[in-house]
Amino acid sequence: FDVGDSDEHINSVNARGVLFAAVQGLSTQLDEKEECIEELEAEAEHKDDRIDDLESRLDRLEAHLDTDAQPAED
């Protein structure tokens, strides 16, 4: 930053400008992180749904196999 006449000091107006720029940068980073979190949450929800579906299918297959494995009653 070019913030004044001195290489060692900055005036209060320039300091506020630097702080404001830093806050803006952090705000942008926060927005990006929140967007990433939302995407990851949606992906996790999709995977949870897929797991539920696969578990249901497995339960049906196991039930079918158990039925087929039962000896016929005479």
Biopython code that builds the backbone (N, CA, C, O; Angstrom):
import numpy as np
from Bio.PDB.StructureBuilder import StructureBuilder

atoms = [
    (1, "PHE", "N", (0.853, -1.187, 0.000)),
    (1, "PHE", "CA", (0.000, 0.000, 0.000)),
    (1, "PHE", "C", (0.889, 1.237, 0.000)),
    (1, "PHE", "O", (1.895, 1.288, 0.708)),
    (2, "ASP", "N", (0.527, 2.195, -0.768)),
    (2, "ASP", "CA", (1.189, 3.500, -0.738)),
    (2, "ASP", "C", (0.339, 4.369, 0.177)),
    (2, "ASP", "O", (-0.676, 4.919, -0.250)),
    (3, "VAL", "N", (0.761, 4.496, 1.457)),
    (3, "VAL", "CA", (-0.112, 5.100, 2.457)),
    (3, "VAL", "C", (0.509, 6.306, 3.156)),
    (3, "VAL", "O", (0.456, 6.402, 4.382)),
    (4, "GLY", "N", (1.072, 7.189, 2.425)),
    (4, "GLY", "CA", (1.545, 8.423, 3.043)),
    (4, "GLY", "C", (2.951, 8.779, 2.621)),
    (4, "GLY", "O", (3.551, 8.162, 1.740)),
    (5, "ASP", "N", (3.463, 9.831, 3.309)),
    (5, "ASP", "CA", (4.773, 10.378, 2.961)),
    (5, "ASP", "C", (5.921, 9.617, 3.614)),
    (5, "ASP", "O", (7.060, 9.711, 3.154)),
    (6, "SER", "N", (5.647, 8.874, 4.663)),
    (6, "SER", "CA", (6.697, 8.200, 5.422)),
    (6, "SER", "C", (6.682, 6.704, 5.136)),
    (6, "SER", "O", (5.635, 6.095, 4.914)),
    (7, "ASP", "N", (7.894, 6.132, 5.150)),
    (7, "ASP", "CA", (8.012, 4.678, 5.006)),
    (7, "ASP", "C", (7.774, 3.966, 6.335)),
    (7, "ASP", "O", (7.625, 2.744, 6.370)),
    (8, "GLU", "N", (7.739, 4.736, 7.435)),
    (8, "GLU", "CA", (7.636, 4.147, 8.763)),
    (8, "GLU", "C", (6.289, 4.375, 9.434)),
    (8, "GLU", "O", (5.957, 3.666, 10.384)),
    (9, "HIS", "N", (5.507, 5.340, 8.971)),
    (9, "HIS", "CA", (4.251, 5.688, 9.629)),
    (9, "HIS", "C", (3.156, 5.914, 8.588)),
    (9, "HIS", "O", (3.432, 6.247, 7.436)),
    (10, "ILE", "N", (1.917, 5.726, 9.017)),
    (10, "ILE", "CA", (0.781, 6.095, 8.177)),
    (10, "ILE", "C", (-0.165, 6.935, 9.018)),
    (10, "ILE", "O", (-0.248, 6.770, 10.236)),
    (11, "ASN", "N", (-0.881, 7.839, 8.352)),
    (11, "ASN", "CA", (-1.813, 8.669, 9.113)),
    (11, "ASN", "C", (-3.108, 7.902, 9.358)),
    (11, "ASN", "O", (-3.324, 6.840, 8.774)),
    (12, "SER", "N", (-3.961, 8.433, 10.214)),
    (12, "SER", "CA", (-5.165, 7.710, 10.631)),
    (12, "SER", "C", (-6.137, 7.485, 9.485)),
    (12, "SER", "O", (-6.830, 6.468, 9.458)),
    (13, "VAL", "N", (-6.203, 8.415, 8.537)),
    (13, "VAL", "CA", (-7.101, 8.237, 7.392)),
    (13, "VAL", "C", (-6.636, 7.054, 6.554)),
    (13, "VAL", "O", (-7.444, 6.222, 6.142)),
    (14, "ASN", "N", (-5.345, 6.983, 6.305)),
    (14, "ASN", "CA", (-4.811, 5.858, 5.533)),
    (14, "ASN", "C", (-4.937, 4.547, 6.303)),
    (14, "ASN", "O", (-5.182, 3.498, 5.708)),
    (15, "ALA", "N", (-4.770, 4.605, 7.618)),
    (15, "ALA", "CA", (-4.918, 3.396, 8.432)),
    (15, "ALA", "C", (-6.339, 2.866, 8.326)),
    (15, "ALA", "O", (-6.549, 1.658, 8.219)),
    (16, "ARG", "N", (-7.306, 3.758, 8.355)),
    (16, "ARG", "CA", (-8.704, 3.333, 8.211)),
    (16, "ARG", "C", (-8.935, 2.704, 6.838)),
    (16, "ARG", "O", (-9.665, 1.720, 6.713)),
    (17, "GLY", "N", (-8.316, 3.272, 5.825)),
    (17, "GLY", "CA", (-8.448, 2.711, 4.478)),
    (17, "GLY", "C", (-7.873, 1.308, 4.389)),
    (17, "GLY", "O", (-8.459, 0.421, 3.769)),
    (18, "VAL", "N", (-6.719, 1.119, 5.016)),
    (18, "VAL", "CA", (-6.089, -0.202, 5.029)),
    (18, "VAL", "C", (-6.976, -1.192, 5.784)),
    (18, "VAL", "O", (-7.180, -2.319, 5.333)),
    (19, "LEU", "N", (-7.497, -0.770, 6.926)),
    (19, "LEU", "CA", (-8.387, -1.636, 7.701)),
    (19, "LEU", "C", (-9.647, -1.975, 6.920)),
    (19, "LEU", "O", (-10.105, -3.117, 6.939)),
    (20, "PHE", "N", (-10.208, -0.985, 6.235)),
    (20, "PHE", "CA", (-11.413, -1.222, 5.437)),
    (20, "PHE", "C", (-11.130, -2.230, 4.323)),
    (20, "PHE", "O", (-11.941, -3.121, 4.067)),
    (21, "ALA", "N", (-9.979, -2.087, 3.663)),
    (21, "ALA", "CA", (-9.610, -3.030, 2.601)),
    (21, "ALA", "C", (-9.443, -4.438, 3.175)),
    (21, "ALA", "O", (-9.835, -5.421, 2.547)),
    (22, "ALA", "N", (-8.862, -4.526, 4.367)),
    (22, "ALA", "CA", (-8.686, -5.835, 5.002)),
    (22, "ALA", "C", (-10.036, -6.462, 5.333)),
    (22, "ALA", "O", (-10.238, -7.658, 5.121)),
    (23, "VAL", "N", (-10.959, -5.654, 5.852)),
    (23, "VAL", "CA", (-12.297, -6.157, 6.177)),
    (23, "VAL", "C", (-13.006, -6.625, 4.916)),
    (23, "VAL", "O", (-13.664, -7.665, 4.921)),
    (24, "GLN", "N", (-12.876, -5.865, 3.839)),
    (24, "GLN", "CA", (-13.495, -6.278, 2.574)),
    (24, "GLN", "C", (-12.915, -7.610, 2.100)),
    (24, "GLN", "O", (-13.649, -8.486, 1.641)),
    (25, "GLY", "N", (-11.602, -7.756, 2.213)),
    (25, "GLY", "CA", (-10.964, -9.010, 1.810)),
    (25, "GLY", "C", (-11.446, -10.183, 2.646)),
    (25, "GLY", "O", (-11.718, -11.261, 2.117)),
    (26, "LEU", "N", (-11.551, -9.972, 3.949)),
    (26, "LEU", "CA", (-12.045, -11.034, 4.827)),
    (26, "LEU", "C", (-13.502, -11.365, 4.539)),
    (26, "LEU", "O", (-13.904, -12.527, 4.605)),
    (27, "SER", "N", (-14.284, -10.355, 4.222)),
    (27, "SER", "CA", (-15.693, -10.579, 3.888)),
    (27, "SER", "C", (-15.812, -11.434, 2.627)),
    (27, "SER", "O", (-16.647, -12.336, 2.556)),
    (28, "THR", "N", (-14.981, -11.147, 1.646)),
    (28, "THR", "CA", (-14.982, -11.931, 0.412)),
    (28, "THR", "C", (-14.589, -13.380, 0.700)),
    (28, "THR", "O", (-15.209, -14.312, 0.187)),
    (29, "GLN", "N", (-13.557, -13.560, 1.523)),
    (29, "GLN", "CA", (-13.139, -14.920, 1.880)),
    (29, "GLN", "C", (-14.254, -15.661, 2.607)),
    (29, "GLN", "O", (-14.491, -16.841, 2.350)),
    (30, "LEU", "N", (-14.934, -14.972, 3.510)),
    (30, "LEU", "CA", (-16.033, -15.585, 4.254)),
    (30, "LEU", "C", (-17.152, -16.011, 3.310)),
    (30, "LEU", "O", (-17.696, -17.108, 3.440)),
    (31, "ASP", "N", (-17.496, -15.140, 2.357)),
    (31, "ASP", "CA", (-18.536, -15.480, 1.382)),
    (31, "ASP", "C", (-18.157, -16.728, 0.591)),
    (31, "ASP", "O", (-18.993, -17.600, 0.356)),
    (32, "GLU", "N", (-16.885, -16.808, 0.181)),
    (32, "GLU", "CA", (-16.424, -17.966, -0.583)),
    (32, "GLU", "C", (-16.482, -19.237, 0.261)),
    (32, "GLU", "O", (-16.881, -20.293, -0.232)),
    (33, "LYS", "N", (-16.088, -19.139, 1.523)),
    (33, "LYS", "CA", (-16.132, -20.304, 2.417)),
    (33, "LYS", "C", (-17.573, -20.755, 2.645)),
    (33, "LYS", "O", (-17.856, -21.953, 2.654)),
    (34, "GLU", "N", (-18.485, -19.793, 2.829)),
    (34, "GLU", "CA", (-19.893, -20.145, 3.035)),
    (34, "GLU", "C", (-20.467, -20.846, 1.811)),
    (34, "GLU", "O", (-21.238, -21.797, 1.942)),
    (35, "GLU", "N", (-20.092, -20.380, 0.622)),
    (35, "GLU", "CA", (-20.555, -21.024, -0.613)),
    (35, "GLU", "C", (-20.007, -22.450, -0.701)),
    (35, "GLU", "O", (-20.722, -23.376, -1.084)),
    (36, "CYS", "N", (-18.755, -22.612, -0.347)),
    (36, "CYS", "CA", (-18.139, -23.943, -0.365)),
    (36, "CYS", "C", (-18.837, -24.871, 0.627)),
    (36, "CYS", "O", (-19.091, -26.036, 0.320)),
    (37, "ILE", "N", (-19.145, -24.357, 1.808)),
    (37, "ILE", "CA", (-19.838, -25.153, 2.823)),
    (37, "ILE", "C", (-21.207, -25.586, 2.315)),
    (37, "ILE", "O", (-21.601, -26.738, 2.500)),
    (38, "GLU", "N", (-21.937, -24.671, 1.675)),
    (38, "GLU", "CA", (-23.255, -25.011, 1.135)),
    (38, "GLU", "C", (-23.148, -26.117, 0.093)),
    (38, "GLU", "O", (-23.969, -27.035, 0.070)),
    (39, "GLU", "N", (-22.135, -26.032, -0.774)),
    (39, "GLU", "CA", (-21.942, -27.063, -1.790)),
    (39, "GLU", "C", (-21.614, -28.411, -1.146)),
    (39, "GLU", "O", (-22.130, -29.447, -1.566)),
    (40, "LEU", "N", (-20.760, -28.391, -0.131)),
    (40, "LEU", "CA", (-20.397, -29.635, 0.550)),
    (40, "LEU", "C", (-21.586, -30.235, 1.300)),
    (40, "LEU", "O", (-21.755, -31.454, 1.329)),
    (41, "GLU", "N", (-22.408, -29.375, 1.905)),
    (41, "GLU", "CA", (-23.602, -29.874, 2.594)),
    (41, "GLU", "C", (-24.569, -30.519, 1.607)),
    (41, "GLU", "O", (-25.158, -31.558, 1.904)),
    (42, "ALA", "N", (-24.737, -29.905, 0.431)),
    (42, "ALA", "CA", (-25.625, -30.478, -0.585)),
    (42, "ALA", "C", (-25.077, -31.817, -1.074)),
    (42, "ALA", "O", (-25.833, -32.768, -1.277)),
    (43, "GLU", "N", (-23.769, -31.884, -1.258)),
    (43, "GLU", "CA", (-23.143, -33.134, -1.695)),
    (43, "GLU", "C", (-23.312, -34.222, -0.631)),
    (43, "GLU", "O", (-23.603, -35.373, -0.957)),
    (44, "ALA", "N", (-23.131, -33.860, 0.626)),
    (44, "ALA", "CA", (-23.296, -34.828, 1.717)),
    (44, "ALA", "C", (-24.737, -35.318, 1.787)),
    (44, "ALA", "O", (-24.980, -36.504, 2.010)),
    (45, "GLU", "N", (-25.693, -34.413, 1.598)),
    (45, "GLU", "CA", (-27.103, -34.806, 1.617)),
    (45, "GLU", "C", (-27.403, -35.780, 0.482)),
    (45, "GLU", "O", (-28.115, -36.765, 0.675)),
    (46, "HIS", "N", (-26.855, -35.501, -0.702)),
    (46, "HIS", "CA", (-27.046, -36.395, -1.844)),
    (46, "HIS", "C", (-26.466, -37.781, -1.533)),
    (46, "HIS", "O", (-27.086, -38.801, -1.835)),
    (47, "LYS", "N", (-25.289, -37.809, -0.937)),
    (47, "LYS", "CA", (-24.669, -39.092, -0.607)),
    (47, "LYS", "C", (-25.468, -39.825, 0.466)),
    (47, "LYS", "O", (-25.608, -41.047, 0.410)),
    (48, "ASP", "N", (-25.990, -39.086, 1.441)),
    (48, "ASP", "CA", (-26.835, -39.719, 2.461)),
    (48, "ASP", "C", (-28.070, -40.350, 1.827)),
    (48, "ASP", "O", (-28.461, -41.462, 2.183)),
    (49, "ASP", "N", (-28.682, -39.632, 0.881)),
    (49, "ASP", "CA", (-29.851, -40.177, 0.183)),
    (49, "ASP", "C", (-29.477, -41.441, -0.582)),
    (49, "ASP", "O", (-30.228, -42.416, -0.589)),
    (50, "ARG", "N", (-28.321, -41.420, -1.219)),
    (50, "ARG", "CA", (-27.859, -42.578, -1.985)),
    (50, "ARG", "C", (-27.607, -43.770, -1.054)),
    (50, "ARG", "O", (-27.955, -44.905, -1.379)),
    (51, "ILE", "N", (-27.009, -43.504, 0.086)),
    (51, "ILE", "CA", (-26.764, -44.575, 1.062)),
    (51, "ILE", "C", (-28.081, -45.167, 1.538)),
    (51, "ILE", "O", (-28.222, -46.386, 1.626)),
    (52, "ASP", "N", (-29.049, -44.302, 1.846)),
    (52, "ASP", "CA", (-30.366, -44.790, 2.278)),
    (52, "ASP", "C", (-30.988, -45.688, 1.215)),
    (52, "ASP", "O", (-31.548, -46.738, 1.531)),
    (53, "ASP", "N", (-30.889, -45.270, -0.045)),
    (53, "ASP", "CA", (-31.439, -46.061, -1.148)),
    (53, "ASP", "C", (-30.740, -47.418, -1.247)),
    (53, "ASP", "O", (-31.394, -48.450, -1.397)),
    (54, "LEU", "N", (-29.422, -47.410, -1.163)),
    (54, "LEU", "CA", (-28.679, -48.665, -1.266)),
    (54, "LEU", "C", (-28.958, -49.589, -0.081)),
    (54, "LEU", "O", (-29.051, -50.805, -0.253)),
    (55, "GLU", "N", (-29.092, -49.022, 1.115)),
    (55, "GLU", "CA", (-29.426, -49.849, 2.274)),
    (55, "GLU", "C", (-30.809, -50.475, 2.120)),
    (55, "GLU", "O", (-31.018, -51.631, 2.488)),
    (56, "SER", "N", (-31.735, -49.718, 1.584)),
    (56, "SER", "CA", (-33.084, -50.241, 1.360)),
    (56, "SER", "C", (-33.054, -51.386, 0.347)),
    (56, "SER", "O", (-33.696, -52.417, 0.543)),
    (57, "ARG", "N", (-32.308, -51.193, -0.725)),
    (57, "ARG", "CA", (-32.192, -52.244, -1.732)),
    (57, "ARG", "C", (-31.541, -53.492, -1.144)),
    (57, "ARG", "O", (-31.970, -54.612, -1.421)),
    (58, "LEU", "N", (-30.512, -53.295, -0.336)),
    (58, "LEU", "CA", (-29.834, -54.426, 0.290)),
    (58, "LEU", "C", (-30.778, -55.172, 1.228)),
    (58, "LEU", "O", (-30.794, -56.403, 1.246)),
    (59, "ASP", "N", (-31.555, -54.436, 1.998)),
    (59, "ASP", "CA", (-32.528, -55.074, 2.894)),
    (59, "ASP", "C", (-33.513, -55.931, 2.111)),
    (59, "ASP", "O", (-33.826, -57.049, 2.519)),
    (60, "ARG", "N", (-34.010, -55.407, 0.975)),
    (60, "ARG", "CA", (-34.953, -56.173, 0.162)),
    (60, "ARG", "C", (-34.296, -57.427, -0.409)),
    (60, "ARG", "O", (-34.909, -58.493, -0.433)),
    (61, "LEU", "N", (-33.056, -57.303, -0.866)),
    (61, "LEU", "CA", (-32.349, -58.468, -1.403)),
    (61, "LEU", "C", (-32.106, -59.517, -0.319)),
    (61, "LEU", "O", (-32.281, -60.712, -0.556)),
    (62, "GLU", "N", (-31.705, -59.070, 0.858)),
    (62, "GLU", "CA", (-31.479, -60.014, 1.951)),
    (62, "GLU", "C", (-32.778, -60.706, 2.348)),
    (62, "GLU", "O", (-32.780, -61.907, 2.618)),
    (63, "ALA", "N", (-33.866, -59.972, 2.385)),
    (63, "ALA", "CA", (-35.162, -60.571, 2.718)),
    (63, "ALA", "C", (-35.550, -61.595, 1.662)),
    (63, "ALA", "O", (-36.071, -62.662, 1.986)),
    (64, "HIS", "N", (-35.297, -61.270, 0.405)),
    (64, "HIS", "CA", (-35.604, -62.193, -0.692)),
    (64, "HIS", "C", (-34.753, -63.458, -0.577)),
    (64, "HIS", "O", (-35.260, -64.563, -0.767)),
    (65, "LEU", "N", (-33.488, -63.304, -0.271)),
    (65, "LEU", "CA", (-32.615, -64.464, -0.121)),
    (65, "LEU", "C", (-33.030, -65.313, 1.072)),
    (65, "LEU", "O", (-32.989, -66.541, 1.005)),
    (66, "ASP", "N", (-33.425, -64.675, 2.150)),
    (66, "ASP", "CA", (-33.890, -65.426, 3.322)),
    (66, "ASP", "C", (-35.134, -66.235, 2.980)),
    (66, "ASP", "O", (-35.276, -67.373, 3.427)),
    (67, "THR", "N", (-36.028, -65.660, 2.197)),
    (67, "THR", "CA", (-37.253, -66.354, 1.795)),
    (67, "THR", "C", (-36.916, -67.542, 0.910)),
    (67, "THR", "O", (-37.489, -68.620, 1.071)),
    (68, "ASP", "N", (-35.982, -67.352, -0.032)),
    (68, "ASP", "CA", (-35.587, -68.436, -0.928)),
    (68, "ASP", "C", (-34.841, -69.539, -0.187)),
    (68, "ASP", "O", (-34.893, -70.696, -0.604)),
    (69, "ALA", "N", (-34.162, -69.217, 0.882)),
    (69, "ALA", "CA", (-33.366, -70.202, 1.616)),
    (69, "ALA", "C", (-34.209, -71.032, 2.572)),
    (69, "ALA", "O", (-33.745, -72.060, 3.065)),
    (70, "GLN", "N", (-35.432, -70.609, 2.840)),
    (70, "GLN", "CA", (-36.313, -71.357, 3.746)),
    (70, "GLN", "C", (-36.680, -72.686, 3.090)),
    (70, "GLN", "O", (-37.049, -72.716, 1.916)),
    (71, "PRO", "N", (-36.583, -73.780, 3.838)),
    (71, "PRO", "CA", (-36.994, -75.073, 3.258)),
    (71, "PRO", "C", (-38.510, -75.086, 3.062)),
    (71, "PRO", "O", (-39.265, -74.510, 3.846)),
    (72, "ALA", "N", (-38.914, -75.738, 2.030)),
    (72, "ALA", "CA", (-40.350, -75.832, 1.735)),
    (72, "ALA", "C", (-41.012, -76.701, 2.783)),
    (72, "ALA", "O", (-40.506, -77.769, 3.129)),
    (73, "GLU", "N", (-42.131, -76.245, 3.279)),
    (73, "GLU", "CA", (-42.875, -77.017, 4.275)),
    (73, "GLU", "C", (-43.821, -77.968, 3.558)),
    (73, "GLU", "O", (-44.529, -77.572, 2.632)),
    (74, "ASP", "N", (-43.830, -79.216, 3.988)),
    (74, "ASP", "CA", (-44.718, -80.211, 3.368)),
    (74, "ASP", "C", (-45.956, -80.402, 4.181)),
    (74, "ASP", "O", (-46.819, -81.199, 3.813)),
]
sb = StructureBuilder()
sb.init_structure("model")
sb.init_model(0)
sb.init_chain("A")
sb.init_seg("    ")
for serial, (resi, resn, name, xyz) in enumerate(atoms, 1):
    if name == "N":
        sb.init_residue(resn, " ", resi, " ")
    sb.init_atom(name, np.array(xyz, "f"), 0.0, 1.0, " ", f" {name:<3s}", serial, name[0])
structure = sb.get_structure()
